[in-house]
Amino acid sequence: MPVVSLSTFRAMLRIDFDADDAMLSFYLDAAAAFVERHTRRKLSLVTRTVVVHEDWPDSITLPFPPFASVTAVTYKDAAGATQTLSSSKYRINESVPLARVEFYGDLPDQHADVPRIAVAYTCGYAAGAIPHDLQLAVMRIAGTYYMNPEAVAMLTLNEVPFGARAVINNYAVPTLSAEGLDA
């Protein structure tokens, strides 16, 4: 589902013809990707996996808010087989800017040579739950693409319309190192 409907975007731009709909949709998608990249938030629900190659850490941070749910926590057991960790062995801490899986209790032994913990989780905004100011930021950026295509060939955050830049900065979350991130 798109971040903003094409009809809403057309109304904002006061466009009453459909000849440019394919280009408008393209600009909306590009603007949404721009906002996701600069806020490090997912604007639609997606499943992500964080992989850690170490023995049981105290916690694993889940990038790309907003957090929705954990699908599974898996690990390599002493024999090298993939196992699913019981949900009674971890809790989700959502009281921090980026949700964390916190481990506790007696945790199972992992494979000595190849420790590996994978957390599959769902993140992003559910349909209809994207804050209006983020939707407006997407539309302002897409509108800039449409109205001034030659001026935004290499759009950077400094060239984004002021109102959109303020919203992006307000929703931006901390950057994590690439360590531990999979697809």
Salt bridges, closest charged atoms under 4 A:
ASP21 OD1 - ARG10 NE 3.48
GLU102 OE1 - ARG91 NE 3.52
GLU102 OE2 - ARG100 NE 3.72
